[in-house]
Amino acid sequence: MSPSLRTFLSGVWWPLLLGLGIACQASGMAHGWGSATYAATYAGLALALFLLERWMPHESQWLEHDGQFWPDLGHTVLSTIAAQGGALVVAMVGLTWALGKRPAASHWPSQWPEACQVALGMVVAEFGLYWAHRIAHERDWLWRFHAVHHSSTRLWFFNNSRFHFVDALKSVLLSIPLLILVGAPGSILVWVSALTSFIGILTHCNVEMRFGPLNYVFNTPGLHRWHHSTDLREGNKNYGESLVLFDLIFGTYLNPHRRPPAKIGIKEDLPRTFLAQIKAPFVWQRYRLRFAGADRKSVGSGRN
């Protein structure tokens, strides 16, 4: 591949994939297949990223197996299906026929174009997601759950849902009720769910990409790689889930003009198996003791 073509493609992948995801979701919503389309589109994005990560990886070393495939899968199933899924059935995506027809409240701007309503819904949900994420880094009793996500030593599309189920549930409970409170209709709940998931899987991908001004609107892979840095001056930045609006407002935005670190992870010596990782936050003291005396500038070493 010529350098010019590679440069062109690296600037196209992110908006192209998100645009295709949005187009597929819009088509499904128009035919009343919102939730089914969401699942199919997410699977399609996963397959595309799997192939792109092997064709144009951002970090070649992140292609190496880290022994965490099955724990990643376990966390995906438990956090997405059990924790988030249970809440979503009640308040978020769930089934289109359960929530897709939820009417808008009188104070919701239902006269706006749908795209503007979706944008408003994303901002409202993002406020809760931003603070759910930030406090998980700033409070030790929440960090112990969030540390499971940061314990990964490589970023790729598959560990997008590597979250302890308590951490995942916290994010849902601090965001979706805000949408219900402001009176968003069911269609907007479905849209916000889908877009958050689409952007989330793109955020964690290991694909060579360039983002330009998109870095000032969305949480791109380029920004999120800094968030996984082992240096707290970098790791405690870029808390946005899908958007960076509140990072810009609250001073936690970071985008240096250099390459993000390839070495990521935490200082706590977390277990390597799925069930042990689920148990770890509840017996946290043993991992803190292993970590005693470590460099206080490293991730996981003084989050509160």
Helices and strands as residue ranges (DSSP letters): H 3-30, H 34-55, G 60-63, H 69-75, I 76-84, H 85-91, I 96-100, H 114-138, H 140-150, G 157-161, H 165-173, H 176-181, H 186-203, G 212-216, H 221-227, H 232-235, H 245-250, H 274-279, G 280-283, H 285-291
